[in-house]
Amino acid sequence: MKIKKNIPLIDQHDKNYMYGEKFGGNFIPETLKKPIDDLTKLFTRLRKDKKFLKERDHYFKTYVGAPTPFIKLENLTDQLGGAQIYAKVVSEANGGAHKIYNATVHCLIAKRAGKKFVVGDTGAGYAGKMLSMAAKKFGLKCKIFMGSKDIKRQQPNVEAMKRNGAKIVPVTTGSQTLVDAVSECMRYWVSNCDTTHMCVGSTVGPNIFIKICAWSTAQISRELIVQVKEEFGRIPKKMKLLNCVGGGSSAMGFWNEFMDYDKKQVEFIGIEAGGPKKKKLHAAPLTNGSKIGILHGSAAYCVQNSEGQIKETESISAGLDYPSVSALHCFLKDAKRARYTSATDEEALEAFQLVSKLENISPSLEPSHAFAEAIKIAPKLKSSDVIIVNSCGDSLKDKDIIKQKLGEYIR
Ligand SMILES: Cc1ncc(COP(=O)(O)O)c(C=O)c1O
């Protein structure tokens, strides 16, 4: 399996929308064929439409707040020794995470499609919060599906969605987390697609949703490549881009513009949720050699039992607590362009503590998984090596979990 150069990764599929002949596709019910075809046609046209691109860039700048900062973590670098550690502080984007890029683009598309309603899924609550924000901004009515377990553990984002006027639909089936929220959201869309646009909150689902999401978050690496060249005068000889991976949208956005660099120069490291140290449960299909399964209309590595049923996952981080992953990451893994590993709940919490103690940023539990890997590898590297971590979410949404686990929450 090989990644082609000079072709956007999202377009490297065959006529059945499969990447590397194994991942992705459109495994959808007949009723969704037309709405998916319509959306595919519309997006194919819009991504080449100069007026639409101008509009997107305008809102990325004036509404999302792009570009987000790129900073050196000097205290962390000094403390660990070894590689220089930097962060792309995507949590400074409006709303506090990368999900705002996808939500903004989806609302712009919904308006072009003449839809008045948007519906979306959420786990950590950021995808829902951002969709409700963008819907409010662009005058659309918004409904968010969220697992009951996540509603309890991500209250600050739930409150934000309510303030933005969104209707939250609690999902009480299955594990009551993101996987069930996506399923219920898709089920709802099947019967309401005439009036309603659906936003999938990550690079998962039928192909068009993977494409729109990765195309939207690619803004992160468009900014980063400029910022890295400004800082170093060129792309450093050895640079590692570390990103947590749930569905995989922030990692895709963080890596996109660097895809054609040799992996010896620009290495991609994806960090999945290893779950609690003392339990076997995890949400890390790429790290743990899970088999390919079909979930939410797409073929990808999935945490599953011997009968192919989705298996329970567990992670301290609601945003990473998903049994599958983007077909794009499966493709990058099998093509050996990216390396995937995991961090446990405990390692993520320790990384959160260390980073927020030493630096003026406060990563949420998702990017804390990526910081845990940075903390592991930095001391073994040379001072000319550069590590950049995507700090893609703010810890405020996790304040209750952190307080419960550590006894206090200090930002
Ligand atoms: C802050 C943050 N980071 C990461 C993720 C994981 O999602 P993805 O892998 O799509 O970026 C989430 C998901 O909710 C999130 O809220």
The ligand as an SDF file (V2000), in Angstrom:
LIG
                    3D

 16 16  0  0  0  0  0  0  0  0999 V2000
  -10.2020   18.1890   22.0560 C   0  0  0  0  0  0  0  0  0  0  0  0
  -10.3810   16.9530   21.2770 C   0  0  0  0  0  0  0  0  0  0  0  0
   -9.2950   16.3470   20.7700 N   0  0  0  0  0  0  0  0  0  0  0  0
   -9.3920   15.2130   20.0610 C   0  0  0  0  0  0  0  0  0  0  0  0
  -10.6100   14.6140   19.8430 C   0  0  0  0  0  0  0  0  0  0  0  0
  -10.6480   13.3390   19.0800 C   0  0  0  0  0  0  0  0  0  0  0  0
  -11.2810   13.4460   17.8720 O   0  0  0  0  0  0  0  0  0  0  0  0
  -10.4510   13.4630   16.5210 P   0  0  0  0  0  0  0  0  0  0  0  0
   -9.5500   12.2900   16.5510 O   0  0  0  0  0  0  0  0  0  0  0  0
  -11.4770   13.4300   15.4820 O   0  0  0  0  0  0  0  0  0  0  0  0
   -9.6610   14.7400   16.4940 O   0  0  0  0  0  0  0  0  0  0  0  0
  -11.7860   15.2030   20.3460 C   0  0  0  0  0  0  0  0  0  0  0  0
  -13.0940   14.6030   20.0980 C   0  0  0  0  0  0  0  0  0  0  0  0
  -14.0900   15.0020   20.5940 O   0  0  0  0  0  0  0  0  0  0  0  0
  -11.6650   16.4110   21.0750 C   0  0  0  0  0  0  0  0  0  0  0  0
  -12.7280   17.0290   21.5840 O   0  0  0  0  0  0  0  0  0  0  0  0
  1  2  1  0
  2  3  1  0
  2 15  2  0
  3  4  2  0
  4  5  1  0
  5  6  1  0
  5 12  2  0
  6  7  1  0
  7  8  1  0
  8  9  2  0
  8 10  1  0
  8 11  1  0
 12 13  1  0
 12 15  1  0
 13 14  2  0
 15 16  1  0
M  END
$$$$
